[in-house]
Amino acid sequence: MNAKEVDLDAVAQDGEIIALAISEHVENAGVHSGDATLILPAQDLDQVTVRKIEAAARKIAKQLQVSGPFNMQFIAKDNEIKVIECNLRASRYVCIPCLPCILLCRLTVCCVCVCRV
């Protein structure tokens, strides 16, 4: 298959994502995420794929009216994505955004927490 498995961890309020982080599995898709090695932030994803993942996460968060942490897993290949799952909880490797990033500076990339808003 040679597809990548990609994880997205985010925090939303009333369906609007306020922070997110995307990580990628080192192994090809098919290795259980509990057994996989992840890289945060993702290093080998095309920006088109990243934008599609972010857009899908925003749509799903909005439809589910998520408030709090959530985790999504995707399969990505040739800039096409498929959602594997969406969990309304933090993953065991969630990026916890730094408070200044969320409340004060609203940076697109924070060197401390690797948040993306």
PABA-98406 format. One record per atom (N, C-alpha, C): atom name; x, y, z. Coordinates in Angstrom, 2 decimals. Example, Ala and Ser with C-alpha at 12.3 -4.5 7.8 and 13.67 -1.06 7.14 Angstrom:
REM PABA-98406
ATOM   site         u         v         w
ATOM      N     13.19     -5.69      7.80
ATOM     CA     12.30     -4.50      7.80
ATOM      C     13.20     -3.30      7.80
ATOM      N     12.85     -2.25      7.08
ATOM     CA     13.67     -1.06      7.14
ATOM      C     12.90      0.03      7.87
//
This chain:
REM PABA-98406
ATOM   site         u         v         w
ATOM      N      0.82     -1.19      0.00
ATOM     CA      0.00      0.00      0.00
ATOM      C      0.87      1.26      0.00
ATOM      N      1.98      1.26      0.72
ATOM     CA      2.89      2.41      0.81
ATOM      C      2.21      3.71      1.19
ATOM      N      1.16      3.64      1.96
ATOM     CA      0.49      4.84      2.45
ATOM      C      1.06      5.21      3.82
ATOM      N      0.92      6.47      4.17
ATOM     CA      1.36      6.95      5.48
ATOM      C      0.16      7.01      6.41
ATOM      N      0.42      6.73      7.68
ATOM     CA     -0.60      6.99      8.69
ATOM      C     -0.22      8.29      9.38
ATOM      N     -1.21      9.15      9.54
ATOM     CA     -0.99     10.49     10.09
ATOM      C     -1.95     10.70     11.25
ATOM      N     -1.44     11.26     12.33
ATOM     CA     -2.27     11.58     13.50
ATOM      C     -2.41     13.09     13.62
ATOM      N     -3.59     13.53     14.02
ATOM     CA     -3.84     14.92     14.31
ATOM      C     -4.39     14.99     15.72
ATOM      N     -3.78     15.80     16.55
ATOM     CA     -4.29     16.07     17.89
ATOM      C     -4.69     17.53     17.93
ATOM      N     -5.84     17.82     18.48
ATOM     CA     -6.33     19.19     18.47
ATOM      C     -7.13     19.49     19.73
ATOM      N     -7.33     20.78     19.94
ATOM     CA     -8.22     21.27     20.98
ATOM      C     -9.19     22.21     20.30
ATOM      N    -10.47     22.03     20.57
ATOM     CA    -11.50     22.87     19.96
ATOM      C    -12.41     23.44     21.03
ATOM      N    -13.07     24.51     20.66
ATOM     CA    -14.09     25.10     21.53
ATOM      C    -15.29     25.42     20.67
ATOM      N    -16.42     24.83     21.02
ATOM     CA    -17.67     25.03     20.28
ATOM      C    -17.49     24.77     18.78
ATOM      N    -16.73     23.72     18.46
ATOM     CA    -16.56     23.32     17.08
ATOM      C    -15.46     24.02     16.31
ATOM      N    -14.79     24.99     16.93
ATOM     CA    -13.71     25.72     16.27
ATOM      C    -12.37     25.27     16.84
ATOM      N    -11.49     24.80     15.98
ATOM     CA    -10.17     24.36     16.44
ATOM      C     -9.34     25.57     16.84
ATOM      N     -8.76     25.51     18.05
ATOM     CA     -7.93     26.61     18.53
ATOM      C     -6.45     26.23     18.55
ATOM      N     -6.14     24.94     18.48
ATOM     CA     -4.75     24.49     18.40
ATOM      C     -4.74     23.08     17.81
ATOM      N     -3.74     22.80     16.98
ATOM     CA     -3.62     21.44     16.46
ATOM      C     -2.16     21.12     16.17
ATOM      N     -1.87     19.84     16.16
ATOM     CA     -0.54     19.35     15.83
ATOM      C     -0.71     18.10     14.97
ATOM      N      0.12     17.98     13.94
ATOM     CA      0.07     16.83     13.05
ATOM      C      1.37     16.06     13.18
ATOM      N      1.23     14.77     13.42
ATOM     CA      2.41     13.89     13.50
ATOM      C      2.24     12.78     12.47
ATOM      N      3.37     12.20     12.07
ATOM     CA      3.31     11.11     11.09
ATOM      C      4.00      9.88     11.65
ATOM      N      3.53      8.73     11.23
ATOM     CA      4.14      7.48     11.62
ATOM      C      5.38      7.24     10.77
ATOM      N      6.44      6.72     11.38
ATOM     CA      7.65      6.35     10.64
ATOM      C      7.34      5.14      9.76
ATOM      N      6.62      4.18     10.31
ATOM     CA      6.26      2.96      9.58
ATOM      C      5.12      3.27      8.60
ATOM      N      5.01      2.47      7.56
ATOM     CA      3.89      2.61      6.64
ATOM      C      2.58      2.29      7.37
ATOM      N      1.48      2.71      6.79
ATOM     CA      0.16      2.45      7.37
ATOM      C     -0.01      0.95      7.60
ATOM      N     -0.71      0.62      8.67
ATOM     CA     -0.96     -0.78      8.98
ATOM      C     -0.38     -1.18     10.33
ATOM      N      0.61     -0.43     10.82
ATOM     CA      1.17     -0.69     12.14
ATOM      C      0.28      0.03     13.15
ATOM      N     -0.19     -0.69     14.17
ATOM     CA     -1.06     -0.09     15.18
ATOM      C     -0.38      1.12     15.80
ATOM      N     -1.14      2.19     15.99
ATOM     CA     -0.55      3.43     16.50
ATOM      C      0.12      3.25     17.86
ATOM      N     -0.35      2.29     18.64
ATOM     CA      0.28      2.02     19.93
ATOM      C      1.66      1.40     19.79
ATOM      N      1.93      0.82     18.63
ATOM     CA      3.23      0.19     18.36
ATOM      C      4.10      1.02     17.43
ATOM      N      3.57      2.11     16.92
ATOM     CA      4.26      2.90     15.90
ATOM      C      5.18      3.94     16.53
ATOM      N      6.13      4.38     15.73
ATOM     CA      7.00      5.50     16.09
ATOM      C      6.48      6.73     15.37
ATOM      N      6.24      7.80     16.11
ATOM     CA      5.69      9.01     15.52
ATOM      C      6.72     10.13     15.51
ATOM      N      6.60     11.00     14.51
ATOM     CA      7.43     12.19     14.39
ATOM      C      6.52     13.41     14.52
ATOM      N      6.87     14.32     15.42
ATOM     CA      6.11     15.54     15.63
ATOM      C      7.07     16.72     15.62
ATOM      N      6.90     17.69     14.76
ATOM     CA      5.87     17.76     13.72
ATOM      C      6.21     16.85     12.55
ATOM      N      5.21     16.56     11.74
ATOM     CA      5.40     15.71     10.57
ATOM      C      6.49     16.30      9.67
ATOM      N      7.35     15.44      9.14
ATOM     CA      8.48     15.90      8.34
ATOM      C      8.36     15.57      6.86
ATOM      N      7.56     14.58      6.51
ATOM     CA      7.59     14.06      5.14
ATOM      C      6.21     14.11      4.48
ATOM      N      5.40     15.09      4.83
ATOM     CA      4.08     15.22      4.24
ATOM      C      4.06     16.42      3.30
ATOM      N      3.49     16.23      2.13
ATOM     CA      3.30     17.32      1.19
ATOM      C      2.34     18.35      1.81
ATOM      N      2.56     19.63      1.54
ATOM     CA      1.71     20.67      2.11
ATOM      C      0.26     20.55      1.64
ATOM      N      0.04     20.01      0.46
ATOM     CA     -1.33     19.76      0.00
ATOM      C     -2.02     18.77      0.94
ATOM      N     -1.31     17.71      1.30
ATOM     CA     -1.85     16.71      2.23
ATOM      C     -2.12     17.34      3.58
ATOM      N     -1.19     18.14      4.07
ATOM     CA     -1.37     18.80      5.38
ATOM      C     -2.61     19.69      5.35
ATOM      N     -2.78     20.47      4.29
ATOM     CA     -3.96     21.34      4.20
ATOM      C     -5.25     20.54      4.16
ATOM      N     -5.25     19.41      3.45
ATOM     CA     -6.45     18.56      3.40
ATOM      C     -6.77     17.98      4.78
ATOM      N     -5.75     17.56      5.51
ATOM     CA     -5.94     17.01      6.85
ATOM      C     -6.51     18.08      7.77
ATOM      N     -5.92     19.26      7.73
ATOM     CA     -6.42     20.36      8.57
ATOM      C     -7.87     20.71      8.22
ATOM      N     -8.19     20.77      6.93
ATOM     CA     -9.55     21.10      6.50
ATOM      C    -10.54     20.04      6.95
ATOM      N    -10.17     18.78      6.81
ATOM     CA    -11.07     17.69      7.25
ATOM      C    -11.31     17.77      8.75
ATOM      N    -10.25     18.03      9.51
ATOM     CA    -10.39     18.13     10.96
ATOM      C    -11.30     19.29     11.35
ATOM      N    -11.15     20.42     10.68
ATOM     CA    -12.00     21.58     10.99
ATOM      C    -13.48     21.29     10.68
ATOM      N    -13.74     20.62      9.56
ATOM     CA    -15.12     20.29      9.19
ATOM      C    -15.74     19.33     10.21
ATOM      N    -14.98     18.31     10.58
ATOM     CA    -15.50     17.32     11.53
ATOM      C    -15.70     17.94     12.91
ATOM      N    -14.75     18.75     13.37
ATOM     CA    -14.90     19.42     14.67
ATOM      C    -16.14     20.30     14.68
ATOM      N    -16.36     21.00     13.58
ATOM     CA    -17.52     21.88     13.49
ATOM      C    -18.82     21.07     13.51
ATOM      N    -18.89     19.99     12.72
ATOM     CA    -20.11     19.18     12.66
ATOM      C    -20.42     18.52     14.00
ATOM      N    -19.38     18.10     14.72
ATOM     CA    -19.57     17.44     16.02
ATOM      C    -19.64     18.43     17.17
ATOM      N    -19.40     19.72     16.87
ATOM     CA    -19.37     20.77     17.90
ATOM      C    -18.45     20.37     19.07
ATOM      N    -17.24     19.98     18.72
ATOM     CA    -16.26     19.51     19.70
ATOM      C    -15.84     20.66     20.61
ATOM      N    -15.79     20.39     21.91
ATOM     CA    -15.20     21.30     22.89
ATOM      C    -14.28     20.46     23.75
ATOM      N    -12.98     20.72     23.63
ATOM     CA    -11.98     19.96     24.36
ATOM      C    -11.02     19.27     23.40
ATOM      N    -10.18     18.39     23.93
ATOM     CA     -9.20     17.71     23.08
ATOM      C     -9.85     16.63     22.23
ATOM      N     -9.29     16.42     21.04
ATOM     CA     -9.70     15.28     20.22
ATOM      C     -8.54     14.83     19.36
ATOM      N     -8.64     13.60     18.88
ATOM     CA     -7.58     12.98     18.09
ATOM      C     -8.20     12.37     16.84
ATOM      N     -7.50     12.52     15.72
ATOM     CA     -7.95     11.90     14.47
ATOM      C     -6.78     11.15     13.85
ATOM      N     -7.10     10.07     13.16
ATOM     CA     -6.09      9.33     12.43
ATOM      C     -6.51      9.26     10.97
ATOM      N     -5.51      9.42     10.10
ATOM     CA     -5.73      9.46      8.66
ATOM      C     -4.79      8.49      7.96
ATOM      N     -5.19      8.06      6.77
ATOM     CA     -4.30      7.40      5.82
ATOM      C     -4.07      8.43      4.72
ATOM      N     -2.82      8.61      4.32
ATOM     CA     -2.49      9.57      3.27
ATOM      C     -1.60      8.91      2.22
ATOM      N     -1.97      9.12      0.96
ATOM     CA     -1.17      8.61     -0.15
ATOM      C     -1.46      9.48     -1.38
ATOM      N     -0.41      9.93     -2.03
ATOM     CA     -0.55     10.73     -3.25
ATOM      C     -1.50     11.92     -3.06
ATOM      N     -1.36     12.62     -1.95
ATOM     CA     -2.18     13.80     -1.61
ATOM      C     -3.66     13.50     -1.48
ATOM      N     -4.03     12.26     -1.30
ATOM     CA     -5.40     11.88     -0.99
ATOM      C     -5.42     11.40      0.46
ATOM      N     -6.48     11.72      1.17
ATOM     CA     -6.59     11.30      2.58
ATOM      C     -7.89     10.54      2.81
ATOM      N     -7.85      9.71      3.82
ATOM     CA     -9.04      9.02      4.31
ATOM      C     -8.99      9.08      5.83
ATOM      N    -10.12      9.39      6.44
ATOM     CA    -10.21      9.41      7.90
ATOM      C    -10.38      7.99      8.38
ATOM      N     -9.52      7.56      9.29
ATOM     CA     -9.63      6.24      9.90
ATOM      C    -10.53      6.31     11.12
ATOM      N    -10.28      7.32     11.96
ATOM     CA    -11.09      7.45     13.17
ATOM      C    -10.98      8.86     13.73
ATOM      N    -11.97      9.21     14.54
ATOM     CA    -11.97     10.46     15.29
ATOM      C    -12.37     10.13     16.72
ATOM      N    -11.53     10.49     17.66
ATOM     CA    -11.78     10.19     19.07
ATOM      C    -11.95     11.50     19.84
ATOM      N    -13.02     11.60     20.57
ATOM     CA    -13.27     12.81     21.36
ATOM      C    -12.55     12.71     22.70
ATOM      N    -11.24     12.60     22.60
ATOM     CA    -10.35     12.52     23.75
ATOM      C     -8.95     12.81     23.25
ATOM      N     -8.06     13.10     24.17
ATOM     CA     -6.65     13.29     23.80
ATOM      C     -6.02     11.93     23.55
ATOM      N     -5.06     11.89     22.63
ATOM     CA     -4.31     10.66     22.43
ATOM      C     -3.25     10.55     23.52
ATOM      N     -2.58      9.42     23.57
ATOM     CA     -1.57      9.24     24.62
ATOM      C     -0.30     10.03     24.34
ATOM      N     -0.20     10.65     23.17
ATOM     CA      0.98     11.45     22.83
ATOM      C      0.57     12.85     22.40
ATOM      N     -0.50     13.35     22.98
ATOM     CA     -1.05     14.65     22.57
ATOM      C     -0.05     15.78     22.83
ATOM      N     -0.04     16.73     21.90
ATOM     CA      0.73     17.96     22.07
ATOM      C     -0.12     18.89     22.94
ATOM      N      0.38     19.26     24.09
ATOM     CA     -0.35     20.19     24.95
ATOM      C      0.11     21.60     24.60
ATOM      N     -0.76     22.40     24.03
ATOM     CA     -0.37     23.75     23.63
ATOM      C      0.01     24.60     24.83
ATOM      N      1.01     25.47     24.62
ATOM     CA      1.41     26.36     25.70
ATOM      C      0.36     27.46     25.84
ATOM      N      0.13     27.90     27.05
ATOM     CA     -0.88     28.91     27.34
ATOM      C     -0.64     30.22     26.58
ATOM      N      0.59     30.74     26.53
ATOM     CA      0.78     31.99     25.77
ATOM      C      0.40     31.85     24.30
ATOM      N      0.65     30.69     23.72
ATOM     CA      0.33     30.48     22.30
ATOM      C     -1.17     30.60     22.08
ATOM      N     -1.94     30.00     22.98
ATOM     CA     -3.40     30.01     22.81
ATOM      C     -4.00     31.35     23.21
ATOM      N     -3.62     31.89     24.34
ATOM     CA     -4.29     33.07     24.87
ATOM      C     -3.70     34.40     24.42
ATOM      N     -2.40     34.43     24.20
ATOM     CA     -1.78     35.72     23.94
ATOM      C     -1.34     35.92     22.50
ATOM      N     -0.43     35.10     22.03
ATOM     CA      0.19     35.41     20.75
ATOM      C     -0.51     34.79     19.56
ATOM      N     -1.28     33.72     19.74
ATOM     CA     -2.00     33.07     18.64
ATOM      C     -1.07     32.82     17.45
ATOM      N      0.15     32.38     17.73
ATOM     CA      1.13     32.11     16.68
ATOM      C      0.70     30.93     15.82
ATOM      N      1.13     30.91     14.57
ATOM     CA      0.82     29.77     13.73
ATOM      C      1.75     28.60     14.05
ATOM      N      2.97     28.88     14.47
ATOM     CA      3.87     27.82     14.91
ATOM      C      4.57     28.31     16.17
ATOM      N      4.51     27.53     17.21
ATOM     CA      5.14     27.88     18.49
ATOM      C      6.30     26.93     18.72
ATOM      N      7.48     27.46     18.96
ATOM     CA      8.66     26.60     19.10
ATOM      C      8.61     25.74     20.35
ATOM      N      7.78     26.10     21.31
ATOM     CA      7.69     25.33     22.55
ATOM      C      6.76     24.14     22.40
ATOM      N      5.59     24.35     21.80
ATOM     CA      4.59     23.29     21.79
ATOM      C      4.23     22.78     20.39
ATOM      N      4.78     23.36     19.38
ATOM     CA      4.51     22.96     17.99
ATOM      C      3.01     23.05     17.68
ATOM      N      2.36     24.06     18.19
ATOM     CA      0.93     24.26     17.92
ATOM      C      0.76     24.88     16.55
ATOM      N     -0.36     24.60     15.93
ATOM     CA     -0.73     25.27     14.69
ATOM      C     -2.17     25.74     14.85
ATOM      N     -2.38     27.00     14.65
ATOM     CA     -3.73     27.55     14.79
ATOM      C     -4.24     27.94     13.42
//
